[in-house]
């Protein structure tokens, strides 16, 4: 639950910021951010930023979750 995962057709696994970087070459919607994600030596920064956003993903999405990391189910 700490990051999303992408598995390539060849079976390679990419998680978190690495997954977004991998997808940026393949999804036209992500092409505008591709140059930034592929700057040399920038992956430590992207991984840090990804972790910070992932930690707050429920709050960013407007979900009401308790401190235990669980959210209520909608019926």
C-alpha positions in Angstrom: 0.0 0.0 0.0 3.0 2.4 0.2 3.3 2.7 -3.6 1.8 1.7 -6.9 3.4 -1.0 -9.0 3.7 -1.4 -12.7 4.8 -4.7 -14.4 6.1 -4.3 -17.9 5.3 -6.8 -20.7 8.8 -8.3 -20.1 8.1 -8.8 -16.4 10.1 -6.0 -15.0 8.6 -4.4 -11.9 8.6 -0.7 -11.2 7.3 0.9 -8.0 6.4 4.5 -7.0 8.3 7.2 -8.8 10.1 4.6 -10.9 6.7 3.5 -12.1 5.7 7.0 -13.0 9.0 7.5 -14.9 8.4 4.2 -16.8 4.8 5.2 -17.7 5.9 8.7 -18.8 7.5 7.1 -21.9 4.4 5.1 -22.7 1.3 7.3 -21.9 0.8 10.4 -23.9 -0.9 12.1 -21.0 2.4 12.0 -19.1 4.7 13.1 -21.9 4.8 16.7 -20.7 6.5 15.7 -17.5 8.8 13.1 -19.1 11.8 15.5 -19.5 11.8 16.4 -15.8 11.5 12.8 -14.7 14.5 11.8 -16.9 16.9 14.4 -15.7 20.2 12.8 -14.7 20.5 12.3 -10.9 17.0 13.4 -10.2 15.4 10.1 -9.1 16.2 10.5 -5.4 14.2 13.7 -5.5 11.3 12.1 -7.3 11.3 9.1 -4.9 11.2 11.5 -1.9 8.4 13.6 -3.4 6.4 10.4 -4.3 6.7 9.1 -0.7 5.5 12.5 0.7 2.5 12.5 -1.6 1.7 8.8 -1.0 1.7 9.4 2.8 -1.0 12.0 2.3 -2.9 10.4 -0.5 -6.1 10.0 1.4 -6.1 13.6 2.7 -5.3 14.9 -0.8 -8.2 12.9 -2.2 -10.5 14.3 0.5 -11.1 11.0 2.3 -11.8 10.9 6.0 -9.4 8.4 7.5 -8.4 7.8 11.1 -4.7 7.8 12.2 -4.5 4.0 11.8 -4.5 4.4 8.0 -8.0 3.0 7.5 -10.9 4.7 5.7 -14.6 4.2 6.1 -16.4 2.3 3.4 -19.2 3.9 1.4 -22.4 2.0 1.0 
